[in-house]
Each structure stands twice: as C-alpha cells, then as structure tokens.
Amino acid sequence: IPRRLGPKRASKIRKLFNLSKEDDVRQYVVRRPLPERDGKKAKSKAPKIQRLVTPVVLQRKRARLALKKKRVAKKREEHADYTKLLAQRMKEAKERKQERKRSNSRSKGDSIRESTSKSK
C-alpha cells in the first residue's frame, strides 16, 4: 500500500524530487485528491510547507540581526562611558588621598614645632 501523505518539510520535498535550492518547492508538493461532491469540480489538499524560505522570513532574520548589532554597539558605547567615569573617579579619589596626606603631614609638622618650642 503506498503512503497516503507526502513530505511536509521543504528540505524533504527537495530530497524526494532531487530539486536544487533555486527550484520552487511549492510546485512539487504531493497533493491529495478529495472525493467529488454534488457535481462540483474535483479539489485537492496539500500540506502547508514548513521551513520554507520566504521574503517575510528573510526580513525577520535581517531585523533580528540588526537588533543584535544595535545591542552590541550600545553595550560597547556604554562600556566606554563607564570606563571613562571609573577612571575619573579613581583620579579624584587619588587626589583626595594625596590632599589628606599633605594636610596630615602639615598638621604633624606643626605639632612637632609647637612641642619643640614649648620645651625650650
């Protein structure tokens, strides 16, 4: 008994009929004839082809890749800004530390002078 249904996936249809990528898979779908009813014209059914590369699919892919590129660029820019901010804050902290060191050494120097002047 032959199989009732043909392949549904685009690549399997290509394999069955030895088609190239350029050939239109939709023309090679295995159709199933329906029984005639009330003198109407004979109809047939065909499966919806899956994994079919359409312009809409390509458009979505382009959009997805563009979004990914945009995200990467934004991250890179934010990282550069953050690195700059971090460097600036480190520099400010270093300056504050040196300033504190200078003021502490001055006050120690003053107290040493005062103690020596009192003892004389």
Biopython code that builds the backbone (N, CA, C, O; Angstrom):
import numpy as np
from Bio.PDB.StructureBuilder import StructureBuilder

atoms = [
    (1, "ILE", "N", (0.855, -1.183, 0.000)),
    (1, "ILE", "CA", (0.000, 0.000, 0.000)),
    (1, "ILE", "C", (0.898, 1.242, 0.000)),
    (1, "ILE", "O", (1.770, 1.363, 0.861)),
    (2, "PRO", "N", (0.704, 2.166, -0.946)),
    (2, "PRO", "CA", (1.527, 3.387, -0.969)),
    (2, "PRO", "C", (1.149, 4.320, 0.185)),
    (2, "PRO", "O", (0.024, 4.299, 0.685)),
    (3, "ARG", "N", (2.119, 5.132, 0.586)),
    (3, "ARG", "CA", (1.860, 6.073, 1.678)),
    (3, "ARG", "C", (0.870, 7.127, 1.230)),
    (3, "ARG", "O", (0.924, 7.610, 0.098)),
    (4, "ARG", "N", (-0.037, 7.480, 2.131)),
    (4, "ARG", "CA", (-1.126, 8.392, 1.776)),
    (4, "ARG", "C", (-0.650, 9.837, 1.651)),
    (4, "ARG", "O", (-1.118, 10.579, 0.787)),
    (5, "LEU", "N", (0.271, 10.227, 2.505)),
    (5, "LEU", "CA", (0.731, 11.622, 2.522)),
    (5, "LEU", "C", (2.188, 11.738, 2.106)),
    (5, "LEU", "O", (2.996, 10.846, 2.364)),
    (6, "GLY", "N", (2.507, 12.841, 1.463)),
    (6, "GLY", "CA", (3.886, 13.125, 1.065)),
    (6, "GLY", "C", (4.569, 13.963, 2.131)),
    (6, "GLY", "O", (3.970, 14.277, 3.160)),
    (7, "PRO", "N", (5.817, 14.324, 1.889)),
    (7, "PRO", "CA", (6.554, 15.124, 2.876)),
    (7, "PRO", "C", (5.995, 16.537, 3.020)),
    (7, "PRO", "O", (5.417, 17.098, 2.089)),
    (8, "LYS", "N", (6.184, 17.086, 4.202)),
    (8, "LYS", "CA", (5.677, 18.429, 4.517)),
    (8, "LYS", "C", (6.817, 19.448, 4.601)),
    (8, "LYS", "O", (6.623, 20.628, 4.309)),
    (9, "ARG", "N", (7.977, 18.996, 4.991)),
    (9, "ARG", "CA", (9.123, 19.885, 5.160)),
    (9, "ARG", "C", (9.794, 20.173, 3.812)),
    (9, "ARG", "O", (9.954, 19.275, 2.986)),
    (10, "ALA", "N", (10.180, 21.423, 3.603)),
    (10, "ALA", "CA", (10.741, 21.860, 2.321)),
    (10, "ALA", "C", (11.971, 21.046, 1.917)),
    (10, "ALA", "O", (12.101, 20.646, 0.760)),
    (11, "SER", "N", (12.869, 20.801, 2.868)),
    (11, "SER", "CA", (14.099, 20.075, 2.542)),
    (11, "SER", "C", (13.803, 18.616, 2.149)),
    (11, "SER", "O", (14.493, 18.034, 1.312)),
    (12, "LYS", "N", (12.766, 18.045, 2.771)),
    (12, "LYS", "CA", (12.412, 16.651, 2.444)),
    (12, "LYS", "C", (11.767, 16.557, 1.059)),
    (12, "LYS", "O", (11.962, 15.576, 0.341)),
    (13, "ILE", "N", (11.000, 17.584, 0.691)),
    (13, "ILE", "CA", (10.414, 17.628, -0.658)),
    (13, "ILE", "C", (11.532, 17.748, -1.684)),
    (13, "ILE", "O", (11.506, 17.087, -2.722)),
    (14, "ARG", "N", (12.523, 18.602, -1.386)),
    (14, "ARG", "CA", (13.674, 18.765, -2.290)),
    (14, "ARG", "C", (14.404, 17.439, -2.471)),
    (14, "ARG", "O", (14.788, 17.074, -3.582)),
    (15, "LYS", "N", (14.586, 16.732, -1.375)),
    (15, "LYS", "CA", (15.296, 15.449, -1.403)),
    (15, "LYS", "C", (14.519, 14.419, -2.232)),
    (15, "LYS", "O", (15.105, 13.674, -3.016)),
    (16, "LEU", "N", (13.191, 14.388, -2.047)),
    (16, "LEU", "CA", (12.354, 13.421, -2.753)),
    (16, "LEU", "C", (12.399, 13.612, -4.269)),
    (16, "LEU", "O", (12.467, 12.643, -5.025)),
    (17, "PHE", "N", (12.360, 14.883, -4.703)),
    (17, "PHE", "CA", (12.314, 15.166, -6.151)),
    (17, "PHE", "C", (13.658, 15.596, -6.728)),
    (17, "PHE", "O", (13.724, 16.032, -7.877)),
    (18, "ASN", "N", (14.735, 15.479, -5.943)),
    (18, "ASN", "CA", (16.079, 15.889, -6.369)),
    (18, "ASN", "C", (16.087, 17.322, -6.915)),
    (18, "ASN", "O", (16.560, 17.571, -8.023)),
    (19, "LEU", "N", (15.568, 18.240, -6.135)),
    (19, "LEU", "CA", (15.486, 19.638, -6.546)),
    (19, "LEU", "C", (16.697, 20.416, -6.048)),
    (19, "LEU", "O", (17.330, 20.040, -5.061)),
    (20, "SER", "N", (17.007, 21.494, -6.739)),
    (20, "SER", "CA", (18.076, 22.385, -6.267)),
    (20, "SER", "C", (17.435, 23.467, -5.390)),
    (20, "SER", "O", (16.213, 23.520, -5.250)),
    (21, "LYS", "N", (18.263, 24.313, -4.811)),
    (21, "LYS", "CA", (17.735, 25.367, -3.946)),
    (21, "LYS", "C", (16.941, 26.396, -4.733)),
    (21, "LYS", "O", (16.055, 27.051, -4.184)),
    (22, "GLU", "N", (17.256, 26.543, -6.021)),
    (22, "GLU", "CA", (16.592, 27.556, -6.844)),
    (22, "GLU", "C", (15.183, 27.126, -7.244)),
    (22, "GLU", "O", (14.334, 27.976, -7.512)),
    (23, "ASP", "N", (14.918, 25.801, -7.288)),
    (23, "ASP", "CA", (13.598, 25.313, -7.700)),
    (23, "ASP", "C", (12.532, 25.692, -6.679)),
    (23, "ASP", "O", (12.801, 25.761, -5.479)),
    (24, "ASP", "N", (11.307, 25.938, -7.174)),
    (24, "ASP", "CA", (10.199, 26.301, -6.305)),
    (24, "ASP", "C", (9.568, 25.037, -5.729)),
    (24, "ASP", "O", (8.972, 24.242, -6.455)),
    (25, "VAL", "N", (9.706, 24.864, -4.428)),
    (25, "VAL", "CA", (9.236, 23.657, -3.749)),
    (25, "VAL", "C", (7.709, 23.555, -3.794)),
    (25, "VAL", "O", (7.153, 22.457, -3.808)),
    (26, "ARG", "N", (7.039, 24.710, -3.817)),
    (26, "ARG", "CA", (5.573, 24.719, -3.750)),
    (26, "ARG", "C", (4.927, 24.000, -4.935)),
    (26, "ARG", "O", (3.804, 23.505, -4.834)),
    (27, "GLN", "N", (5.630, 23.949, -6.033)),
    (27, "GLN", "CA", (5.061, 23.284, -7.213)),
    (27, "GLN", "C", (5.196, 21.765, -7.139)),
    (27, "GLN", "O", (4.544, 21.057, -7.908)),
    (28, "TYR", "N", (6.011, 21.257, -6.248)),
    (28, "TYR", "CA", (6.285, 19.823, -6.158)),
    (28, "TYR", "C", (5.637, 19.146, -4.947)),
    (28, "TYR", "O", (5.924, 17.984, -4.660)),
    (29, "VAL", "N", (4.765, 19.867, -4.237)),
    (29, "VAL", "CA", (4.112, 19.297, -3.059)),
    (29, "VAL", "C", (3.205, 18.155, -3.483)),
    (29, "VAL", "O", (2.515, 18.250, -4.498)),
    (30, "VAL", "N", (3.204, 17.065, -2.703)),
    (30, "VAL", "CA", (2.336, 15.928, -3.002)),
    (30, "VAL", "C", (0.917, 16.296, -2.580)),
    (30, "VAL", "O", (0.639, 16.480, -1.395)),
    (31, "ARG", "N", (0.025, 16.400, -3.561)),
    (31, "ARG", "CA", (-1.358, 16.794, -3.295)),
    (31, "ARG", "C", (-2.230, 15.558, -3.124)),
    (31, "ARG", "O", (-1.972, 14.519, -3.731)),
    (32, "ARG", "N", (-3.263, 15.674, -2.298)),
    (32, "ARG", "CA", (-4.171, 14.557, -2.053)),
    (32, "ARG", "C", (-5.533, 14.910, -2.636)),
    (32, "ARG", "O", (-6.162, 15.872, -2.196)),
    (33, "PRO", "N", (-5.990, 14.152, -3.612)),
    (33, "PRO", "CA", (-7.292, 14.490, -4.219)),
    (33, "PRO", "C", (-8.446, 14.190, -3.261)),
    (33, "PRO", "O", (-8.441, 13.179, -2.559)),
    (34, "LEU", "N", (-9.422, 15.078, -3.246)),
    (34, "LEU", "CA", (-10.618, 14.889, -2.423)),
    (34, "LEU", "C", (-11.724, 14.285, -3.284)),
    (34, "LEU", "O", (-11.778, 14.539, -4.487)),
    (35, "PRO", "N", (-12.587, 13.504, -2.694)),
    (35, "PRO", "CA", (-13.683, 12.922, -3.489)),
    (35, "PRO", "C", (-14.639, 14.013, -3.987)),
    (35, "PRO", "O", (-14.897, 14.996, -3.292)),
    (36, "GLU", "N", (-15.160, 13.816, -5.210)),
    (36, "GLU", "CA", (-16.086, 14.801, -5.783)),
    (36, "GLU", "C", (-17.387, 14.787, -5.013)),
    (36, "GLU", "O", (-17.834, 13.738, -4.547)),
    (37, "ARG", "N", (-18.015, 15.997, -4.877)),
    (37, "ARG", "CA", (-19.277, 16.090, -4.152)),
    (37, "ARG", "C", (-20.265, 16.937, -4.943)),
    (37, "ARG", "O", (-19.924, 18.032, -5.392)),
    (38, "ASP", "N", (-21.452, 16.453, -5.114)),
    (38, "ASP", "CA", (-22.579, 17.187, -5.717)),
    (38, "ASP", "C", (-22.234, 17.820, -7.065)),
    (38, "ASP", "O", (-22.651, 18.943, -7.349)),
    (39, "GLY", "N", (-21.497, 17.127, -7.866)),
    (39, "GLY", "CA", (-21.185, 17.625, -9.213)),
    (39, "GLY", "C", (-20.245, 18.819, -9.238)),
    (39, "GLY", "O", (-20.094, 19.459, -10.278)),
    (40, "LYS", "N", (-19.602, 19.135, -8.097)),
    (40, "LYS", "CA", (-18.636, 20.240, -8.086)),
    (40, "LYS", "C", (-17.308, 19.759, -8.645)),
    (40, "LYS", "O", (-17.065, 18.560, -8.780)),
    (41, "LYS", "N", (-16.449, 20.729, -8.970)),
    (41, "LYS", "CA", (-15.149, 20.385, -9.528)),
    (41, "LYS", "C", (-14.294, 19.647, -8.496)),
    (41, "LYS", "O", (-14.379, 19.939, -7.303)),
    (42, "ALA", "N", (-13.483, 18.707, -8.939)),
    (42, "ALA", "CA", (-12.628, 17.934, -8.033)),
    (42, "ALA", "C", (-11.594, 18.854, -7.398)),
    (42, "ALA", "O", (-10.947, 19.646, -8.084)),
    (43, "LYS", "N", (-11.444, 18.739, -6.072)),
    (43, "LYS", "CA", (-10.465, 19.544, -5.343)),
    (43, "LYS", "C", (-9.370, 18.642, -4.799)),
    (43, "LYS", "O", (-9.505, 17.419, -4.764)),
    (44, "SER", "N", (-8.292, 19.268, -4.379)),
    (44, "SER", "CA", (-7.215, 18.501, -3.755)),
    (44, "SER", "C", (-6.655, 19.301, -2.588)),
    (44, "SER", "O", (-6.752, 20.527, -2.539)),
    (45, "LYS", "N", (-6.074, 18.576, -1.663)),
    (45, "LYS", "CA", (-5.487, 19.204, -0.481)),
    (45, "LYS", "C", (-3.980, 19.036, -0.525)),
    (45, "LYS", "O", (-3.464, 18.031, -1.014)),
    (46, "ALA", "N", (-3.277, 20.046, 0.000)),
    (46, "ALA", "CA", (-1.817, 19.967, 0.097)),
    (46, "ALA", "C", (-1.408, 20.472, 1.474)),
    (46, "ALA", "O", (-2.058, 21.360, 2.025)),
    (47, "PRO", "N", (-0.337, 19.917, 2.035)),
    (47, "PRO", "CA", (0.101, 20.383, 3.360)),
    (47, "PRO", "C", (0.733, 21.767, 3.272)),
    (47, "PRO", "O", (1.223, 22.184, 2.222)),
    (48, "LYS", "N", (0.709, 22.463, 4.400)),
    (48, "LYS", "CA", (1.412, 23.752, 4.494)),
    (48, "LYS", "C", (2.897, 23.423, 4.629)),
    (48, "LYS", "O", (3.306, 22.704, 5.541)),
    (49, "ILE", "N", (3.676, 23.946, 3.732)),
    (49, "ILE", "CA", (5.103, 23.614, 3.719)),
    (49, "ILE", "C", (5.811, 24.341, 4.861)),
    (49, "ILE", "O", (5.690, 25.556, 5.017)),
    (50, "GLN", "N", (6.553, 23.566, 5.655)),
    (50, "GLN", "CA", (7.314, 24.132, 6.765)),
    (50, "GLN", "C", (8.757, 24.398, 6.324)),
    (50, "GLN", "O", (9.257, 23.792, 5.377)),
    (51, "ARG", "N", (9.411, 25.321, 7.038)),
    (51, "ARG", "CA", (10.810, 25.710, 6.758)),
    (51, "ARG", "C", (10.984, 26.201, 5.328)),
    (51, "ARG", "O", (12.001, 25.951, 4.682)),
    (52, "LEU", "N", (9.971, 26.902, 4.856)),
    (52, "LEU", "CA", (10.030, 27.467, 3.513)),
    (52, "LEU", "C", (10.609, 28.871, 3.637)),
    (52, "LEU", "O", (10.096, 29.687, 4.403)),
    (53, "VAL", "N", (11.667, 29.158, 2.897)),
    (53, "VAL", "CA", (12.311, 30.467, 2.988)),
    (53, "VAL", "C", (11.529, 31.445, 2.127)),
    (53, "VAL", "O", (11.525, 31.363, 0.898)),
    (54, "THR", "N", (10.868, 32.372, 2.809)),
    (54, "THR", "CA", (10.047, 33.376, 2.132)),
    (54, "THR", "C", (10.634, 34.759, 2.392)),
    (54, "THR", "O", (11.474, 34.914, 3.278)),
    (55, "PRO", "N", (10.202, 35.771, 1.628)),
    (55, "PRO", "CA", (10.693, 37.134, 1.885)),
    (55, "PRO", "C", (10.440, 37.601, 3.316)),
    (55, "PRO", "O", (11.257, 38.320, 3.891)),
    (56, "VAL", "N", (9.309, 37.193, 3.889)),
    (56, "VAL", "CA", (8.984, 37.599, 5.268)),
    (56, "VAL", "C", (9.992, 36.999, 6.246)),
    (56, "VAL", "O", (10.434, 37.667, 7.180)),
    (57, "VAL", "N", (10.353, 35.728, 6.023)),
    (57, "VAL", "CA", (11.325, 35.053, 6.886)),
    (57, "VAL", "C", (12.673, 35.776, 6.815)),
    (57, "VAL", "O", (13.321, 36.003, 7.837)),
    (58, "LEU", "N", (13.084, 36.134, 5.595)),
    (58, "LEU", "CA", (14.357, 36.833, 5.414)),
    (58, "LEU", "C", (14.323, 38.218, 6.067)),
    (58, "LEU", "O", (15.309, 38.667, 6.651)),
    (59, "GLN", "N", (13.169, 38.885, 5.956)),
    (59, "GLN", "CA", (13.014, 40.210, 6.564)),
    (59, "GLN", "C", (13.151, 40.124, 8.082)),
    (59, "GLN", "O", (13.813, 40.952, 8.708)),
    (60, "ARG", "N", (12.510, 39.102, 8.665)),
    (60, "ARG", "CA", (12.602, 38.916, 10.122)),
    (60, "ARG", "C", (14.037, 38.629, 10.547)),
    (60, "ARG", "O", (14.507, 39.120, 11.573)),
    (61, "LYS", "N", (14.721, 37.827, 9.743)),
    (61, "LYS", "CA", (16.110, 37.489, 10.046)),
    (61, "LYS", "C", (16.981, 38.749, 10.016)),
    (61, "LYS", "O", (17.814, 38.963, 10.897)),
    (62, "ARG", "N", (16.770, 39.583, 8.981)),
    (62, "ARG", "CA", (17.528, 40.836, 8.894)),
    (62, "ARG", "C", (17.259, 41.722, 10.102)),
    (62, "ARG", "O", (18.181, 42.306, 10.670)),
    (63, "ALA", "N", (16.000, 41.817, 10.490)),
    (63, "ALA", "CA", (15.614, 42.651, 11.640)),
    (63, "ALA", "C", (16.268, 42.136, 12.913)),
    (63, "ALA", "O", (16.765, 42.916, 13.726)),
    (64, "ARG", "N", (16.265, 40.813, 13.082)),
    (64, "ARG", "CA", (16.857, 40.192, 14.272)),
    (64, "ARG", "C", (18.358, 40.481, 14.340)),
    (64, "ARG", "O", (18.887, 40.812, 15.401)),
    (65, "LEU", "N", (19.035, 40.352, 13.198)),
    (65, "LEU", "CA", (20.480, 40.601, 13.170)),
    (65, "LEU", "C", (20.794, 42.079, 13.409)),
    (65, "LEU", "O", (21.766, 42.419, 14.083)),
    (66, "ALA", "N", (19.938, 42.963, 12.837)),
    (66, "ALA", "CA", (20.136, 44.402, 13.039)),
    (66, "ALA", "C", (19.984, 44.759, 14.510)),
    (66, "ALA", "O", (20.736, 45.574, 15.044)),
    (67, "LEU", "N", (19.002, 44.137, 15.158)),
    (67, "LEU", "CA", (18.773, 44.372, 16.581)),
    (67, "LEU", "C", (19.982, 43.922, 17.397)),
    (67, "LEU", "O", (20.404, 44.594, 18.338)),
    (68, "LYS", "N", (20.524, 42.777, 17.015)),
    (68, "LYS", "CA", (21.691, 42.233, 17.706)),
    (68, "LYS", "C", (22.890, 43.184, 17.562)),
    (68, "LYS", "O", (23.598, 43.456, 18.532)),
    (69, "LYS", "N", (23.105, 43.686, 16.333)),
    (69, "LYS", "CA", (24.217, 44.621, 16.089)),
    (69, "LYS", "C", (24.034, 45.903, 16.887)),
    (69, "LYS", "O", (24.980, 46.433, 17.469)),
    (70, "LYS", "N", (22.788, 46.392, 16.902)),
    (70, "LYS", "CA", (22.482, 47.619, 17.634)),
    (70, "LYS", "C", (22.770, 47.439, 19.117)),
    (70, "LYS", "O", (23.335, 48.320, 19.763)),
    (71, "ARG", "N", (22.374, 46.285, 19.648)),
    (71, "ARG", "CA", (22.589, 45.973, 21.063)),
    (71, "ARG", "C", (24.084, 45.939, 21.395)),
    (71, "ARG", "O", (24.515, 46.471, 22.418)),
    (72, "VAL", "N", (24.864, 45.307, 20.516)),
    (72, "VAL", "CA", (26.314, 45.202, 20.727)),
    (72, "VAL", "C", (26.950, 46.591, 20.717)),
    (72, "VAL", "O", (27.791, 46.901, 21.561)),
    (73, "ALA", "N", (26.539, 47.438, 19.745)),
    (73, "ALA", "CA", (27.090, 48.788, 19.647)),
    (73, "ALA", "C", (26.758, 49.604, 20.898)),
    (73, "ALA", "O", (27.603, 50.335, 21.415)),
    (74, "LYS", "N", (25.523, 49.473, 21.376)),
    (74, "LYS", "CA", (25.095, 50.199, 22.570)),
    (74, "LYS", "C", (25.902, 49.760, 23.785)),
    (74, "LYS", "O", (26.351, 50.588, 24.578)),
    (75, "LYS", "N", (26.083, 48.441, 23.924)),
    (75, "LYS", "CA", (26.866, 47.911, 25.048)),
    (75, "LYS", "C", (28.297, 48.450, 25.011)),
    (75, "LYS", "O", (28.855, 48.849, 26.034)),
    (76, "ARG", "N", (28.878, 48.451, 23.804)),
    (76, "ARG", "CA", (30.258, 48.919, 23.655)),
    (76, "ARG", "C", (30.376, 50.384, 24.070)),
    (76, "ARG", "O", (31.313, 50.771, 24.768)),
    (77, "GLU", "N", (29.410, 51.191, 23.628)),
    (77, "GLU", "CA", (29.416, 52.614, 23.954)),
    (77, "GLU", "C", (29.249, 52.832, 25.457)),
    (77, "GLU", "O", (29.956, 53.641, 26.057)),
    (78, "GLU", "N", (28.307, 52.102, 26.059)),
    (78, "GLU", "CA", (28.080, 52.231, 27.498)),
    (78, "GLU", "C", (29.307, 51.795, 28.298)),
    (78, "GLU", "O", (29.643, 52.392, 29.321)),
    (79, "HIS", "N", (29.969, 50.739, 27.810)),
    (79, "HIS", "CA", (31.175, 50.261, 28.490)),
    (79, "HIS", "C", (32.270, 51.317, 28.450)),
    (79, "HIS", "O", (32.971, 51.530, 29.440)),
    (80, "ALA", "N", (32.417, 51.985, 27.294)),
    (80, "ALA", "CA", (33.432, 53.038, 27.163)),
    (80, "ALA", "C", (33.120, 54.196, 28.112)),
    (80, "ALA", "O", (34.016, 54.721, 28.774)),
    (81, "ASP", "N", (31.845, 54.590, 28.176)),
    (81, "ASP", "CA", (31.439, 55.672, 29.078)),
    (81, "ASP", "C", (31.734, 55.311, 30.531)),
    (81, "ASP", "O", (32.246, 56.125, 31.299)),
    (82, "TYR", "N", (31.401, 54.075, 30.889)),
    (82, "TYR", "CA", (31.604, 53.614, 32.264)),
    (82, "TYR", "C", (33.093, 53.591, 32.613)),
    (82, "TYR", "O", (33.487, 53.992, 33.708)),
    (83, "THR", "N", (33.911, 53.121, 31.677)),
    (83, "THR", "CA", (35.361, 53.075, 31.908)),
    (83, "THR", "C", (35.912, 54.482, 32.128)),
    (83, "THR", "O", (36.761, 54.706, 32.992)),
    (84, "LYS", "N", (35.407, 55.432, 31.323)),
    (84, "LYS", "CA", (35.832, 56.828, 31.449)),
    (84, "LYS", "C", (35.446, 57.378, 32.825)),
    (84, "LYS", "O", (36.250, 58.033, 33.489)),
    (85, "LEU", "N", (34.213, 57.107, 33.241)),
    (85, "LEU", "CA", (33.713, 57.571, 34.533)),
    (85, "LEU", "C", (34.521, 56.965, 35.675)),
    (85, "LEU", "O", (34.862, 57.646, 36.642)),
    (86, "LEU", "N", (34.820, 55.687, 35.548)),
    (86, "LEU", "CA", (35.596, 54.985, 36.573)),
    (86, "LEU", "C", (36.994, 55.599, 36.703)),
    (86, "LEU", "O", (37.488, 55.816, 37.809)),
    (87, "ALA", "N", (37.623, 55.875, 35.554)),
    (87, "ALA", "CA", (38.961, 56.468, 35.557)),
    (87, "ALA", "C", (38.928, 57.836, 36.234)),
    (87, "ALA", "O", (39.817, 58.174, 37.015)),
    (88, "GLN", "N", (37.899, 58.616, 35.927)),
    (88, "GLN", "CA", (37.769, 59.947, 36.512)),
    (88, "GLN", "C", (37.603, 59.855, 38.034)),
    (88, "GLN", "O", (38.231, 60.606, 38.781)),
    (89, "ARG", "N", (36.766, 58.943, 38.473)),
    (89, "ARG", "CA", (36.537, 58.788, 39.919)),
    (89, "ARG", "C", (37.791, 58.301, 40.637)),
    (89, "ARG", "O", (38.090, 58.742, 41.746)),
    (90, "MET", "N", (38.515, 57.399, 40.007)),
    (90, "MET", "CA", (39.773, 56.916, 40.597)),
    (90, "MET", "C", (40.769, 58.066, 40.742)),
    (90, "MET", "O", (41.472, 58.182, 41.746)),
    (91, "LYS", "N", (40.810, 58.911, 39.712)),
    (91, "LYS", "CA", (41.720, 60.055, 39.735)),
    (91, "LYS", "C", (41.344, 61.010, 40.879)),
    (91, "LYS", "O", (42.203, 61.487, 41.620)),
    (92, "GLU", "N", (40.043, 61.273, 40.998)),
    (92, "GLU", "CA", (39.570, 62.153, 42.073)),
    (92, "GLU", "C", (39.877, 61.565, 43.443)),
    (92, "GLU", "O", (40.284, 62.284, 44.355)),
    (93, "ALA", "N", (39.683, 60.269, 43.585)),
    (93, "ALA", "CA", (39.962, 59.611, 44.864)),
    (93, "ALA", "C", (41.449, 59.706, 45.195)),
    (93, "ALA", "O", (41.824, 59.925, 46.347)),
    (94, "LYS", "N", (42.279, 59.541, 44.194)),
    (94, "LYS", "CA", (43.730, 59.627, 44.381)),
    (94, "LYS", "C", (44.118, 61.026, 44.850)),
    (94, "LYS", "O", (44.925, 61.199, 45.764)),
    (95, "GLU", "N", (43.505, 62.040, 44.182)),
    (95, "GLU", "CA", (43.797, 63.425, 44.556)),
    (95, "GLU", "C", (43.363, 63.710, 45.999)),
    (95, "GLU", "O", (44.088, 64.354, 46.757)),
    (96, "ARG", "N", (42.172, 63.223, 46.370)),
    (96, "ARG", "CA", (41.684, 63.420, 47.738)),
    (96, "ARG", "C", (42.628, 62.771, 48.750)),
    (96, "ARG", "O", (42.912, 63.336, 49.806)),
    (97, "LYS", "N", (43.101, 61.589, 48.413)),
    (97, "LYS", "CA", (44.003, 60.857, 49.296)),
    (97, "LYS", "C", (45.309, 61.628, 49.481)),
    (97, "LYS", "O", (45.817, 61.749, 50.596)),
    (98, "GLN", "N", (45.850, 62.152, 48.368)),
    (98, "GLN", "CA", (47.098, 62.923, 48.448)),
    (98, "GLN", "C", (46.890, 64.198, 49.252)),
    (98, "GLN", "O", (47.750, 64.597, 50.037)),
    (99, "GLU", "N", (45.719, 64.843, 49.045)),
    (99, "GLU", "CA", (45.404, 66.072, 49.779)),
    (99, "GLU", "C", (45.329, 65.787, 51.282)),
    (99, "GLU", "O", (45.839, 66.558, 52.094)),
    (100, "ARG", "N", (44.689, 64.673, 51.640)),
    (100, "ARG", "CA", (44.584, 64.279, 53.036)),
    (100, "ARG", "C", (45.977, 64.017, 53.612)),
    (100, "ARG", "O", (46.276, 64.386, 54.748)),
    (101, "LYS", "N", (46.812, 63.380, 52.812)),
    (101, "LYS", "CA", (48.174, 63.056, 53.237)),
    (101, "LYS", "C", (48.954, 64.339, 53.508)),
    (101, "LYS", "O", (49.664, 64.457, 54.507)),
    (102, "ARG", "N", (48.804, 65.311, 52.579)),
    (102, "ARG", "CA", (49.511, 66.589, 52.720)),
    (102, "ARG", "C", (49.041, 67.323, 53.975)),
    (102, "ARG", "O", (49.855, 67.835, 54.744)),
    (103, "SER", "N", (47.719, 67.371, 54.177)),
    (103, "SER", "CA", (47.198, 68.101, 55.345)),
    (103, "SER", "C", (47.618, 67.413, 56.643)),
    (103, "SER", "O", (47.924, 68.083, 57.629)),
    (104, "ASN", "N", (47.633, 66.085, 56.647)),
    (104, "ASN", "CA", (48.069, 65.356, 57.834)),
    (104, "ASN", "C", (49.539, 65.617, 58.117)),
    (104, "ASN", "O", (49.916, 65.804, 59.274)),
    (105, "SER", "N", (50.368, 65.634, 57.098)),
    (105, "SER", "CA", (51.802, 65.849, 57.316)),
    (105, "SER", "C", (52.054, 67.273, 57.807)),
    (105, "SER", "O", (52.945, 67.497, 58.627)),
    (106, "ARG", "N", (51.274, 68.238, 57.310)),
    (106, "ARG", "CA", (51.406, 69.625, 57.763)),
    (106, "ARG", "C", (51.040, 69.731, 59.245)),
    (106, "ARG", "O", (51.768, 70.335, 60.033)),
    (107, "SER", "N", (49.929, 69.149, 59.604)),
    (107, "SER", "CA", (49.477, 69.246, 61.000)),
    (107, "SER", "C", (50.470, 68.541, 61.937)),
    (107, "SER", "O", (50.707, 68.996, 63.056)),
    (108, "LYS", "N", (51.046, 67.426, 61.467)),
    (108, "LYS", "CA", (52.048, 66.745, 62.285)),
    (108, "LYS", "C", (53.284, 67.619, 62.434)),
    (108, "LYS", "O", (53.881, 67.709, 63.506)),
    (109, "GLY", "N", (53.651, 68.263, 61.327)),
    (109, "GLY", "CA", (54.808, 69.158, 61.367)),
    (109, "GLY", "C", (54.580, 70.313, 62.319)),
    (109, "GLY", "O", (55.482, 70.693, 63.066)),
    (110, "ASP", "N", (53.385, 70.874, 62.300)),
    (110, "ASP", "CA", (53.039, 71.983, 63.196)),
    (110, "ASP", "C", (53.110, 71.543, 64.656)),
    (110, "ASP", "O", (53.647, 72.248, 65.509)),
    (111, "SER", "N", (52.554, 70.359, 64.922)),
    (111, "SER", "CA", (52.522, 69.884, 66.306)),
    (111, "SER", "C", (53.941, 69.593, 66.795)),
    (111, "SER", "O", (54.236, 69.808, 67.970)),
    (112, "ILE", "N", (54.805, 69.119, 65.939)),
    (112, "ILE", "CA", (56.200, 68.850, 66.316)),
    (112, "ILE", "C", (56.894, 70.164, 66.640)),
    (112, "ILE", "O", (57.628, 70.251, 67.624)),
    (113, "ARG", "N", (56.663, 71.207, 65.804)),
    (113, "ARG", "CA", (57.270, 72.523, 66.039)),
    (113, "ARG", "C", (56.795, 73.109, 67.368)),
    (113, "ARG", "O", (57.574, 73.653, 68.151)),
    (114, "GLU", "N", (55.481, 72.975, 67.591)),
    (114, "GLU", "CA", (54.912, 73.506, 68.824)),
    (114, "GLU", "C", (55.520, 72.831, 70.057)),
    (114, "GLU", "O", (55.842, 73.493, 71.044)),
    (115, "SER", "N", (55.672, 71.514, 69.988)),
    (115, "SER", "CA", (56.187, 70.775, 71.135)),
    (115, "SER", "C", (57.647, 71.155, 71.382)),
    (115, "SER", "O", (58.065, 71.260, 72.535)),
    (116, "THR", "N", (58.424, 71.361, 70.326)),
    (116, "THR", "CA", (59.828, 71.733, 70.493)),
    (116, "THR", "C", (59.934, 73.159, 71.043)),
    (116, "THR", "O", (60.805, 73.452, 71.862)),
    (117, "SER", "N", (59.042, 74.040, 70.585)),
    (117, "SER", "CA", (59.092, 75.449, 71.073)),
    (117, "SER", "C", (58.676, 75.524, 72.539)),
    (117, "SER", "O", (59.197, 76.361, 73.276)),
    (118, "LYS", "N", (57.757, 74.676, 72.979)),
    (118, "LYS", "CA", (57.318, 74.684, 74.366)),
    (118, "LYS", "C", (58.421, 74.176, 75.301)),
    (118, "LYS", "O", (58.570, 74.675, 76.416)),
    (119, "SER", "N", (59.177, 73.203, 74.853)),
    (119, "SER", "CA", (60.195, 72.588, 75.701)),
    (119, "SER", "C", (61.390, 73.554, 75.886)),
    (119, "SER", "O", (62.127, 73.417, 76.862)),
    (120, "LYS", "N", (61.596, 74.517, 74.981)),
    (120, "LYS", "CA", (62.724, 75.441, 75.102)),
    (120, "LYS", "C", (62.550, 76.474, 76.121)),
    (120, "LYS", "O", (63.435, 77.308, 76.312)),
]
sb = StructureBuilder()
sb.init_structure("model")
sb.init_model(0)
sb.init_chain("A")
sb.init_seg("    ")
for serial, (resi, resn, name, xyz) in enumerate(atoms, 1):
    if name == "N":
        sb.init_residue(resn, " ", resi, " ")
    sb.init_atom(name, np.array(xyz, "f"), 0.0, 1.0, " ", f" {name:<3s}", serial, name[0])
structure = sb.get_structure()
